[in-house]
Amino acid sequence: MWPADREAFEAYWKESVQRIEVDRQTRAYLRGIAEVRFLPGPLAKVLGPFNRVMTVGFLPQEFRDELGYEWTGRDRAVFAAALKGMAVANRLMPGPLRRFPFNVYLWDFRRRMRKGRSFV
């Protein structure tokens, strides 16, 4: 069922995005995640707007529309600046820190394999 090539995947993606439908309950749930409403009140108020911009920024416009999010020029500017800042920070960060936590997971996996230990 996987598309044969990139062009086929692009066609599949475009068609799938056109069929996105989100009901009221799912919309409320996903918006709660994007706005980090699960965090304690003051923390959600501080982190929520930025997390919303970063989460919604990666979504196709059709998905934003279904979630009821407006994507403003200010949102685009914050998103672009944050991505640029993260790219700079990523380049300056030491390799082991940049690869964390995946390097730790891989080390643990190899250790468990070597010792014949469970992964659960």
HELIX and SHEET records of a PDB file:
HELIX    1   1 ARG A    6  GLN A   18  1                                  13    
HELIX    2   2 ARG A   24  ALA A   34  1                                  11    
HELIX    3   3 GLY A   41  GLY A   57  1                                  17    
HELIX    4   4 GLN A   61  LEU A   67  1                                   7    
HELIX    5   5 GLY A   73  LEU A   92  1                                  20    
HELIX    6   6 GLY A   95  ARG A   99  1                                   5    
HELIX    7   7 PHE A  102  LYS A  115  1                                  14    
END                                                                             
